[in-house]
Every structure is written in C-alpha cells, then in structure tokens.
C-alpha cells in the first residue's frame, strides 16, 4: 500500500471518490420512517427515490438532484444548481410529475434538511404521496440512486473538463440520455431504463 501510494504521488495520480457529505439533517425538522424494508416495489411508479450529490467545479461545488423510478431505474428528472436550497428540488419534482404523467405511491429520500423542510413535505403530501426516509446513517436504504451517483461521476463527470455550468449541464444531459435510452440494465432483463419504464422514451424538458 505504501509503495502504491508513493508511486501515485510521484505520478500525480489521485483516486476518484466521494468527498463532501450532502445529508445534513435539521434537528427541528420532522423525520419519517423507512417504508421499503419489508416490501420492495414491484410496479412502475410505485416508488420514486430522490437524492442530492456534490459535483466538483473549479469554483467549488455544485449540486445535482435527480428522481428515479425504483423499479426500472429510469431517471425521471434531474436538476443542477449552485445553491443547495429546496427550490431546485421542487422544480425537479414538478418536472418528474410532468414526464411521468402520474405520481408514485411512495417517494423515498434521505433525512437531509431539504427533504425534511416544510416546503418539500407539503409539496409531496399535497400530491397524495407517502413520504419515506432512509434510516439515520443508512445510505444503503437509497442504494439505487447512490449507484447512479457513482456511475455518473466515475464514468463521465470526473473524466471530463468543464469550465461553466452550461458545459456541465451539457455533459450531464448527454450521460443521462445514454443511461436512460441506450444502456441495457440487468435489473430490467437487458432492457434500457426507458424501455422498461414506458416502452418509448419521453423527452426530458
């Protein structure tokens, strides 16, 4: 391990791995139980999952939020922002509802302050959707979207250069389109996420 570390240092190589933590709970915000431990989803639009992750930028960090359908792994909507407030998450939720043409029975999130805020919870519950939250420190409860973050970063974002947010958005749009429409998924018996979700790919706005 020491020899490899010295060689990597000499060559200027660095490992690609997650850096900051986005899940920062607010103590006075309500927490909801995790609803998926005993009954994993079996149908499209039964459960959606959402999360926020950091994306490195030359000016610090920007924030990527996405909603996926749990059964098919299809990315229904995503948003990029240079501030981690609830507004861009709400915009993404509205986009997901428009793309899907329906709402899920359950929407799963972590316990971050954005997803425990009054604005977010009111918006979700006004749609008649049940709120599910990961257990404290239990990142595996939302493992599907964690895998999405790992894939988009390690396969694409961390391997490309970008100077502006529009350039980063263009990179993300290209990867999301490939993921949804062209990339077969073992969980879908070899179908792409959009083929499993709807059969024909809708246009993400």
DRENTIKE-992008 format. One line per 4 residues: their letters; for each residue x, y, z of N, C-alpha, C. Coordinates in nm, 4 decimals, padded with zeros to 6 digits. Example, Ala and Ser with C-alpha at 12.3 -4.5 7.8 and 13.67 -1.06 7.14 Angstrom:
# DRENTIKE-992008
AS> 01.3190,-00.5690,00.7800,01.2300,-00.4500,00.7800,01.3200,-00.3300,00.7800 | 01.2850,-00.2250,00.7080,01.3670,-00.1060,00.7140,01.2900,00.0030,00.7870;
END
This chain:
# DRENTIKE-992008
XXXX> 00.0827,-00.1198,00.0000,00.0000,00.0000,00.0000,00.0865,00.1253,00.0000 | 00.1951,00.1239,00.0799,00.2843,00.2408,00.0869,00.3505,00.2645,-00.0474 | 00.3968,00.1562,-00.1116,00.4649,00.1689,-00.2404,00.3722,00.2251,-00.3476 | 00.2471,00.1750,-00.3508,00.1499,00.2253,-00.4470,00.1200,00.3723,-00.4208;
XXXX> 00.1074,00.4079,-00.2919,00.0817,00.5465,-00.2560,00.1933,00.6387,-00.3006 | 00.3187,00.5944,-00.2821,00.4332,00.6753,-00.3237,00.4386,00.6890,-00.4758 | 00.4078,00.5807,-00.5463,00.4090,00.5842,-00.6918,00.2994,00.6763,-00.7451 | 00.1789,00.6682,-00.6847,00.0710,00.7564,-00.7266,00.1069,00.9026,-00.7013;
XXXX> 00.1710,00.9290,-00.5877,00.2126,01.0651,-00.5565,00.3143,01.1147,-00.6578 | 00.4094,01.0288,-00.6947,00.5132,01.0657,-00.7909,00.4535,01.0947,-00.9283 | 00.3519,01.0164,-00.9667,00.2891,01.0321,-01.0979,00.1780,01.1366,-01.0996 | 00.1439,01.1890,-00.9818,00.0371,01.2879,-00.9734,-00.1011,01.2293,-00.9907;
XXXX> -00.1185,01.1027,-00.9506,-00.2474,01.0349,-00.9638,-00.3268,01.0457,-00.8344 | -00.4587,01.0614,-00.8473,-00.5474,01.0657,-00.7313,-00.6655,00.9731,-00.7544 | -00.7116,00.9103,-00.6473,-00.8284,00.8228,-00.6575,-00.9552,00.9055,-00.6737 | -01.0540,00.8491,-00.7439,-01.1845,00.9132,-00.7575,-01.2764,00.8589,-00.6495;
XXXX> -01.3256,00.9458,-00.5620,-01.4128,00.9002,-00.4546,-01.4990,01.0155,-00.4071 | -01.6015,00.9811,-00.3341,-01.6936,01.0824,-00.2830,-01.6218,01.1719,-00.1843 | -01.6592,01.3000,-00.1852,-01.5931,01.3961,-00.0980,-01.6875,01.4501,00.0098 | -01.7546,01.5649,-00.0120,-01.8361,01.6189,00.0970,-01.9623,01.5372,00.1217;
XXXX> -02.0256,01.5627,00.2333,-02.1498,01.4945,00.2700,-02.2654,01.5910,00.2496 | -02.3648,01.5485,00.1711,-02.4788,01.6360,00.1429,-02.5910,01.6193,00.2431 | -02.5974,01.5042,00.3101,-02.7080,01.4789,00.4026,-02.6808,01.5466,00.5359 | -02.7333,01.6679,00.5498,-02.7164,01.7438,00.6734,-02.8541,01.7627,00.7351;
XXXX> -02.8901,01.6818,00.8354,-03.0245,01.6908,00.8920,-03.0435,01.8161,00.9765 | -03.1646,01.8635,00.9800,-03.2012,01.9742,01.0683,-03.2736,01.9148,01.1886 | -03.2275,01.9457,01.3061,-03.2786,01.8818,01.4274,-03.4268,01.9071,01.4502 | -03.4752,02.0261,01.4086,-03.6152,02.0593,01.4365,-03.7094,02.0166,01.3244;
XXXX> -03.6558,01.9530,01.2194,-03.7419,01.9085,01.1098,-03.7963,01.7686,01.1380 | -03.9173,01.7378,01.0891,-03.9756,01.6051,01.1138,-03.9019,01.4959,01.0363 | -03.8987,01.3763,01.0923,-03.8401,01.2590,01.0269,-03.9495,01.1548,01.0074 | -03.9442,01.0856,00.8940,-04.0438,00.9851,00.8595,-03.9789,00.8472,00.8572;
XXXX> -04.0551,00.7423,00.8798,-03.9979,00.6064,00.8785,-03.9642,00.5600,00.7370 | -03.8766,00.4630,00.7285,-03.8411,00.3993,00.6022,-03.9463,00.2932,00.5702 | -04.0124,00.3054,00.4552,-04.1285,00.2214,00.4234,-04.0968,00.1040,00.3318 | -03.9705,00.0856,00.2924,-03.9395,-00.0117,00.1882,-03.8626,-00.1329,00.2374;
XXXX> -03.8442,-00.1431,00.3665,-03.7603,-00.2516,00.4177,-03.8254,-00.3885,00.3993 | -03.9547,-00.3979,00.4192,-04.0238,-00.5261,00.4124,-04.0893,-00.5525,00.2771 | -04.1127,-00.4474,00.1981,-04.1882,-00.4642,00.0743,-04.1248,-00.3836,-00.0382 | -04.0288,-00.4419,-00.1099,-03.9689,-00.3715,-00.2234,-04.0715,-00.3530,-00.3347;
XXXX> -04.0599,-00.2473,-00.4143,-04.1588,-00.2196,-00.5188,-04.1552,-00.3242,-00.6298 | -04.2715,-00.3503,-00.6870,-04.2842,-00.4492,-00.7954,-04.3440,-00.3888,-00.9214 | -04.3851,-00.2614,-00.9170,-04.4505,-00.1981,-01.0310,-04.3874,-00.0630,-01.0626 | -04.4027,-00.0218,-01.1877,-04.3591,00.1108,-01.2298,-04.4387,00.2170,-01.1546;
XXXX> -04.3722,00.3245,-01.1139,-04.4328,00.4375,-01.0429,-04.4881,00.4000,-00.9053 | -04.4501,00.2850,-00.8557,-04.4892,00.2511,-00.7189,-04.4035,00.3278,-00.6189 | -04.2737,00.3365,-00.6476,-04.1802,00.4083,-00.5605,-04.0853,00.4912,-00.6467 | -04.0694,00.6175,-00.6098,-03.9629,00.7006,-00.6653,-03.8610,00.7258,-00.5543;
XXXX> -03.7398,00.7556,-00.5954,-03.6353,00.7898,-00.4997,-03.5637,00.9151,-00.5483 | -03.5222,00.9986,-00.4558,-03.4503,01.1201,-00.4919,-03.3364,01.1452,-00.3944 | -03.2379,01.2197,-00.4398,-03.1211,01.2496,-00.3570,-03.0463,01.3666,-00.4196 | -02.9551,01.4248,-00.3440,-02.8683,01.5335,-00.3895,-02.7238,01.4903,-00.3713;
XXXX> -02.6406,01.5217,-00.4690,-02.4987,01.4919,-00.4575,-02.4167,01.6130,-00.5002 | -02.2903,01.6159,-00.4558,-02.1974,01.7213,-00.4960,-02.1314,01.6855,-00.6279 | -02.1086,01.7879,-00.7110,-02.0290,01.7749,-00.8327,-01.9136,01.8751,-00.8224 | -01.7890,01.8310,-00.8386,-01.6759,01.9251,-00.8290,-01.6765,02.0259,-00.9435;
XXXX> -01.6346,02.1466,-00.9130,-01.6289,02.2563,-01.0086,-01.5071,02.3399,-00.9768 | -01.4585,02.4165,-01.0751,-01.3389,02.4963,-01.0495,-01.3633,02.6089,-00.9500 | -01.4905,02.6392,-00.9234,-01.5231,02.7418,-00.8241,-01.5734,02.6813,-00.6937 | -01.5568,02.5516,-00.6770,-01.6017,02.4856,-00.5538,-01.6855,02.3631,-00.5855;
XXXX> -01.8163,02.3738,-00.5553,-01.9071,02.2612,-00.5760,-02.0394,02.3103,-00.6298 | -02.1032,02.2273,-00.7116,-02.2427,02.2482,-00.7496,-02.3201,02.1242,-00.7082 | -02.4510,02.1309,-00.7172,-02.5346,02.0264,-00.6600,-02.6240,01.9664,-00.7671 | -02.6255,01.8348,-00.7715,-02.7065,01.7600,-00.8677,-02.8144,01.6839,-00.7921;
XXXX> -02.9384,01.7017,-00.8347,-03.0521,01.6328,-00.7744,-03.1239,01.5549,-00.8841 | -03.1699,01.4348,-00.8525,-03.2404,01.3533,-00.9517,-03.3493,01.2718,-00.8839 | -03.4500,01.2347,-00.9644,-03.5557,01.1433,-00.9210,-03.5532,01.0222,-01.0133 | -03.5518,00.9023,-00.9559,-03.5565,00.7802,-01.0357,-03.6780,00.6970,-00.9964;
XXXX> -03.7248,00.6199,-01.0931,-03.8266,00.5192,-01.0648,-03.7554,00.3959,-01.0102 | -03.7949,00.3520,-00.8923,-03.7220,00.2459,-00.8216,-03.7225,00.1138,-00.8984 | -03.8358,00.0797,-00.9589,-03.8485,-00.0496,-01.0257,-03.7621,-00.0586,-01.1507 | -03.7637,00.0458,-01.2336,-03.6955,00.0402,-01.3631,-03.5624,00.1131,-01.3661;
XXXX> -03.5322,00.1906,-01.2613,-03.4090,00.2714,-01.2529,-03.4086,00.3883,-01.3506 | -03.5217,00.4200,-01.4119,-03.5286,00.5310,-01.5069,-03.5143,00.6646,-01.4341 | -03.4330,00.7539,-01.4896,-03.4201,00.8894,-01.4359,-03.5347,00.9724,-01.4926 | -03.6264,01.0119,-01.4065,-03.7445,01.0860,-01.4498,-03.7176,01.2353,-01.4619;
XXXX> -03.6259,01.2860,-01.3812,-03.5942,01.4288,-01.3848,-03.4638,01.4511,-01.3110 | -03.3939,01.5596,-01.3472,-03.2741,01.5989,-01.2739,-03.2567,01.7495,-01.2860 | -03.1896,01.8054,-01.1904,-03.1629,01.9485,-01.1866,-03.0223,01.9731,-01.1321 | -02.9592,02.0790,-01.1822,-02.8271,02.1214,-01.1363,-02.8397,02.2620,-01.0796;
XXXX> -02.7716,02.2889,-00.9678,-02.7822,02.4204,-00.9044,-02.6509,02.4540,-00.8346 | -02.6215,02.5833,-00.8243,-02.5030,02.6249,-00.7487,-02.5368,02.6616,-00.6050 | -02.6631,02.6423,-00.5667,-02.7028,02.6580,-00.4266,-02.7873,02.5371,-00.3865 | -02.7668,02.4901,-00.2647,-02.8391,02.3713,-00.2194,-02.9608,02.4129,-00.1368;
XXXX> -03.0592,02.4702,-00.2082,-03.1839,02.5055,-00.1403,-03.2949,02.4154,-00.1923 | -03.4126,02.4315,-00.1368,-03.5215,02.3396,-00.1700,-03.5855,02.3726,-00.3043 | -03.5632,02.4933,-00.3560,-03.6333,02.5357,-00.4773,-03.5988,02.4490,-00.5975 | -03.4702,02.4173,-00.6166,-03.4371,02.3391,-00.7350,-03.4837,02.1949,-00.7201;
XXXX> -03.4980,02.1455,-00.5969,-03.5556,02.0127,-00.5751,-03.7047,02.0126,-00.6085 | -03.7743,02.1177,-00.5721,-03.9172,02.1275,-00.6037,-03.9389,02.1388,-00.7545 | -03.8530,02.2133,-00.8217,-03.8613,02.2243,-00.9671,-03.8426,02.0882,-01.0325 | -03.7478,02.0092,-00.9781,-03.7230,01.8754,-01.0301,-03.8436,01.7845,-01.0067;
XXXX> -03.9073,01.7952,-00.8905,-04.0253,01.7147,-00.8603,-04.1373,01.7451,-00.9590 | -04.1591,01.8727,-00.9887,-04.2626,01.9102,-01.0854,-04.2311,01.8534,-01.2237 | -04.1032,01.8568,-01.2628,-04.0641,01.8008,-01.3912,-04.0903,01.6508,-01.3958 | -04.0584,01.5802,-01.2878,-04.0787,01.4354,-01.2840,-04.2268,01.4008,-01.2994;
XXXX> -04.3141,01.4769,-01.2355,-04.4582,01.4520,-01.2458,-04.5059,01.4756,-01.3884 | -04.4535,01.5811,-01.4532,-04.4914,01.6082,-01.5931,-04.4442,01.4960,-01.6851 | -04.3203,01.4507,-01.6675,-04.2660,01.3459,-01.7538,-04.3411,01.2150,-01.7338 | -04.3671,01.1798,-01.6072,-04.4328,01.0531,-01.5772,-04.5813,01.0559,-01.6103;
XXXX> -04.6433,01.1725,-01.5967,-04.7878,01.1810,-01.6149,-04.8638,01.1212,-01.4984 | -04.7938,01.0971,-01.3875,-04.8561,01.0392,-01.2684,-04.7654,01.0669,-01.1500 | -04.8079,01.0200,-01.0334,-04.7259,01.0337,-00.9130,-04.7063,00.8955,-00.8524 | -04.6014,00.8764,-00.7748,-04.5797,00.7460,-00.7127,-04.6642,00.7277,-00.5882;
XXXX> -04.6696,00.6059,-00.5396,-04.7328,00.5821,-00.4109,-04.6418,00.6286,-00.2978 | -04.5102,00.6084,-00.3171,-04.4114,00.6408,-00.2138,-04.2964,00.7164,-00.2783 | -04.2459,00.8185,-00.2094,-04.1255,00.8892,-00.2519,-04.0231,00.8790,-00.1392 | -03.9089,00.8182,-00.1696,-03.8058,00.7961,-00.0675,-03.6926,00.8977,-00.0815;
XXXX> -03.6502,00.9523,00.0323,-03.5394,01.0477,00.0371,-03.4498,01.0133,00.1554 | -03.3419,01.0905,00.1712,-03.2654,01.0812,00.2947,-03.3235,01.1810,00.3951 | -03.2522,01.2025,00.5062,-03.3020,01.2917,00.6102,-03.2394,01.4304,00.6023 | -03.1887,01.4671,00.4838,-03.1303,01.5996,00.4663,-03.2317,01.7102,00.4868;
XXXX> -03.1828,01.8278,00.5205,-03.2716,01.9393,00.5556,-03.3612,01.9810,00.4391 | -03.3155,01.9622,00.3145,-03.4005,01.9981,00.2003,-03.5258,01.9109,00.1963 | -03.5099,01.7808,00.2275,-03.6205,01.6863,00.2154,-03.7034,01.6735,00.3435 | -03.6619,01.7410,00.4485,-03.7438,01.7447,00.5699,-03.8036,01.8837,00.5922;
XXXX> -03.7842,01.9724,00.4951,-03.8364,02.1088,00.5079,-03.9881,02.1096,00.4874 | -04.0511,02.2124,00.5394,-04.1963,02.2270,00.5262,-04.2369,02.2360,00.3798 | -04.1601,02.3119,00.2994,-04.1950,02.3312,00.1587,-04.1932,02.1984,00.0827 | -04.0883,02.1183,00.1039,-04.0786,01.9903,00.0328,-04.1879,01.8937,00.0776;
XXXX> -04.2029,01.8751,00.2083,-04.3004,01.7792,00.2598,-04.4429,01.8186,00.2214 | -04.4714,01.9497,00.2241,-04.6050,01.9954,00.1854,-04.6322,01.9650,00.0390 | -04.5318,01.9860,-00.0465,-04.5478,01.9603,-00.1896,-04.5706,01.8120,-00.2157 | -04.4939,01.7265,-00.1506,-04.5063,01.5820,-00.1721,-04.6409,01.5313,-00.1210;
XXXX> -04.6764,01.5686,00.0001,-04.8000,01.5179,00.0591,-04.9240,01.5753,-00.0090 | -04.9120,01.6949,-00.0672,-05.0268,01.7515,-00.1401,-05.0578,01.6719,-00.2660 | -04.9590,01.5948,-00.3139,-04.9808,01.5077,-00.4303,-05.0417,01.3738,-00.3901 | -05.0610,01.3522,-00.2608,-05.1137,01.2252,-00.2123,-05.0084,01.1164,-00.2067;
XXXX> -04.8817,01.1556,-00.1967,-04.7694,01.0613,-00.1969,-04.7213,01.0384,-00.0538 | -04.6930,00.9119,-00.0200,-04.6381,00.8796,00.1109,-04.4890,00.9121,00.1140 | -04.4440,00.9675,00.2254,-04.3034,01.0043,00.2418,-04.2300,00.8924,00.3142 | -04.1194,00.8489,00.2558,-04.0320,00.7500,00.3183,-03.8927,00.8103,00.3286;
XXXX> -03.8235,00.7858,00.4400,-03.6891,00.8405,00.4583,-03.5918,00.7323,00.5014 | -03.4691,00.7416,00.4503,-03.3648,00.6494,00.4920,-03.3455,00.6566,00.6428 | -03.3077,00.5443,00.7035,-03.2696,00.5471,00.8436,-03.1444,00.6317,00.8631 | -03.1246,00.6841,00.9792,-03.0087,00.7678,01.0071,-02.8798,00.6900,00.9840;
XXXX> -02.7954,00.7415,00.8950,-02.6691,00.6755,00.8644,-02.6831,00.5534,00.7758 | -02.8047,00.5253,00.7255,-02.8287,00.4043,00.6457,-02.8356,00.4407,00.4977 | -02.7220,00.4716,00.4376,-02.7196,00.5117,00.2972,-02.7655,00.3984,00.2056 | -02.7537,00.2735,00.2528,-02.7967,00.1604,00.1695,-02.9475,00.1594,00.1475;
XXXX> -03.0232,00.2318,00.2319,-03.1683,00.2372,00.2131,-03.2044,00.3018,00.0793 | -03.1162,00.3848,00.0271,-03.1399,00.4506,-00.1010,-03.0307,00.4105,-00.2003 | -02.9933,00.2817,-00.1976,-02.8761,00.2336,-00.2695,-02.8854,00.2548,-00.4190 | -03.0061,00.2504,-00.4772,-03.0187,00.2612,-00.6223,-02.9726,00.3966,-00.6731;
XXXX> -03.0108,00.5035,-00.6042,-02.9687,00.6352,-00.6506,-02.8232,00.6625,-00.6119 | -02.7741,00.5992,-00.5051,-02.6321,00.6091,-00.4723,-02.5482,00.5468,-00.5842 | -02.5962,00.4369,-00.6411,-02.5259,00.3749,-00.7545,-02.5296,00.4654,-00.8764 | -02.6403,00.5378,-00.8951,-02.6487,00.6326,-01.0058,-02.5420,00.7401,-00.9918;
XXXX> -02.5259,00.7935,-00.8710,-02.4230,00.8963,-00.8475,-02.2844,00.8420,-00.8762 | -02.2568,00.7224,-00.8304,-02.1254,00.6631,-00.8548,-02.0985,00.6483,-01.0038 | -02.1986,00.6034,-01.0775,-02.1810,00.5820,-01.2206,-02.1594,00.7129,-01.2952 | -02.2444,00.8119,-01.2711,-02.2332,00.9366,-01.3469,-02.1027,01.0090,-01.3157;
XXXX> -02.0547,00.9986,-01.1930,-01.9287,01.0657,-01.1585,-01.8086,00.9908,-01.2137 | -01.7999,00.8624,-01.1836,-01.6797,00.7871,-01.2191,-01.6709,00.7573,-01.3681 | -01.7844,00.7408,-01.4341,-01.7823,00.7075,-01.5762,-01.7758,00.8304,-01.6659 | -01.8120,00.9477,-01.6117,-01.8317,01.0604,-01.7026,-01.7784,01.1933,-01.6486;
XXXX> -01.8415,01.2426,-01.5405,-01.8126,01.3791,-01.4957,-01.6666,01.3967,-01.4538 | -01.6140,01.3046,-01.3729,-01.4778,01.3193,-01.3229,-01.3721,01.2917,-01.4292 | -01.4146,01.2466,-01.5452,-01.3213,01.2191,-01.6545,-01.3239,01.3279,-01.7619 | -01.4056,01.4321,-01.7435,-01.4173,01.5394,-01.8417,-01.3845,01.6749,-01.7788;
XXXX> -01.3404,01.7662,-01.8629,-01.3158,01.9033,-01.8200,-01.4363,01.9899,-01.8531 | -01.4692,02.0824,-01.7646,-01.5767,02.1775,-01.7894,-01.5471,02.3022,-01.7077 | -01.5747,02.4174,-01.7656,-01.5436,02.5448,-01.7006,-01.6679,02.6184,-01.6516 | -01.7822,02.5924,-01.7143,-01.9049,02.6653,-01.6814,-02.0170,02.5676,-01.6498;
XXXX> -02.1207,02.6196,-01.5856,-02.2370,02.5357,-01.5557,-02.3081,02.4872,-01.6823 | -02.3232,02.5702,-01.7859,-02.3829,02.5173,-01.9096,-02.3034,02.4008,-01.9689 | -02.1708,02.4051,-01.9596,-02.0901,02.2930,-02.0089,-02.1158,02.1675,-01.9265 | -02.1248,02.1833,-01.7950,-02.1535,02.0697,-01.7079,-02.2934,02.0155,-01.7347;
XXXX> -02.3910,02.1037,-01.7527,-02.5274,02.0588,-01.7839,-02.5309,01.9803,-01.9152 | -02.4534,02.0249,-02.0128,-02.4480,01.9547,-02.1406,-02.3899,01.8145,-02.1240 | -02.2840,01.8023,-02.0421,-02.2260,01.6708,-02.0142,-02.3271,01.5801,-01.9457 | -02.3976,01.6342,-01.8465,-02.4963,01.5555,-01.7734,-02.6119,01.5129,-01.8638;
XXXX> -02.6554,01.6036,-01.9500,-02.7658,01.5701,-02.0403,-02.7265,01.4548,-02.1323 | -02.6027,01.4583,-02.1805,-02.5562,01.3508,-02.2689,-02.5515,01.2175,-02.1947 | -02.4983,01.2183,-02.0720,-02.4871,01.0929,-01.9972,-02.6253,01.0395,-01.9585 | -02.7135,01.1276,-01.9105,-02.8471,01.0833,-01.8705,-02.9230,01.0235,-01.9884;
XXXX> -02.9072,01.0837,-02.1066,-02.9742,01.0310,-02.2244,-02.9215,00.8921,-02.2592 | -02.7907,00.8748,-02.2520,-02.7327,00.7423,-02.2793,-02.7792,00.6402,-02.1759 | -02.7795,00.6822,-02.0512,-02.8211,00.5915,-01.9433,-02.9662,00.5477,-01.9619 | -03.0541,00.6425,-01.9871,-03.1973,00.6124,-01.9965,-03.2340,00.5353,-02.1227;
XXXX> -03.1758,00.5732,-02.2365,-03.2271,00.5266,-02.3654,-03.1401,00.4227,-02.4347 | -03.0121,00.4166,-02.3970,-02.9220,00.3302,-02.4720,-02.8535,00.2239,-02.3880 | -02.8580,00.2345,-02.2593,-02.7794,00.1463,-02.1741,-02.8663,00.0348,-02.1165 | -02.8472,-00.0904,-02.1584,-02.9243,-00.2011,-02.1007,-02.8932,-00.2172,-01.9520;
XXXX> -02.9937,-00.2582,-01.8758,-02.9779,-00.2744,-01.7315,-03.0147,-00.4169,-01.6932 | -02.9293,-00.4818,-01.6155,-02.9544,-00.6210,-01.5769,-03.0843,-00.6350,-01.4987 | -03.1182,-00.5338,-01.4182,-03.2425,-00.5405,-01.3404,-03.3659,-00.5369,-01.4292 | -03.3500,-00.4902,-01.5536,-03.4615,-00.4832,-01.6485,-03.4541,-00.5932,-01.7540;
XXXX> -03.3843,-00.7015,-01.7210,-03.3702,-00.8146,-01.8142,-03.3115,-00.7713,-01.9476 | -03.2156,-00.6792,-01.9418,-03.1474,-00.6342,-02.0628,-03.2108,-00.5155,-02.1317 | -03.3278,-00.4707,-02.0849,-03.3889,-00.3509,-02.1412,-03.3228,-00.2266,-02.0838 | -03.3309,-00.1162,-02.1573,-03.2853,00.0113,-02.1023,-03.3884,00.0592,-01.9993;
XXXX> -03.3504,00.1531,-01.9130,-03.4487,00.2038,-01.8163,-03.5763,00.2577,-01.8808 | -03.5654,00.3326,-01.9942,-03.6859,00.3862,-02.0562,-03.7694,00.2776,-02.1214 | -03.7055,00.1779,-02.1800,-03.7822,00.0671,-02.2365,-03.8628,-00.0032,-02.1285 | -03.8018,-00.0237,-02.0123,-03.8721,-00.0893,-01.9024,-03.9780,00.0021,-01.8421;
XXXX> -03.9525,00.1330,-01.8435,-04.0453,00.2266,-01.7789,-04.1676,00.2544,-01.8649 | -04.1457,00.2826,-01.9932,-04.2573,00.3253,-02.0759,-04.2638,00.2604,-02.2136 | -04.1581,00.2057,-02.2598,-04.1571,00.1458,-02.3924,-04.1052,00.2400,-02.4988 | -04.1438,00.3671,-02.4914,-04.0907,00.4697,-02.5819,-04.0367,00.5838,-02.4973;
XXXX> -03.9225,00.6398,-02.5333,-03.8592,00.7415,-02.4482,-03.9280,00.8767,-02.4566 | -03.9757,00.9317,-02.3443,-04.0283,01.0677,-02.3441,-03.9158,01.1686,-02.3539 | -03.9476,01.2929,-02.3802,-03.8472,01.3986,-02.3904,-03.8372,01.4674,-02.2552 | -03.7149,01.4676,-02.1972,-03.6943,01.5396,-02.0723,-03.6881,01.6888,-02.1019;
X> -03.7668,01.7669,-02.0307,-03.7707,01.9112,-02.0566,-03.6501,01.9785,-01.9920;
END
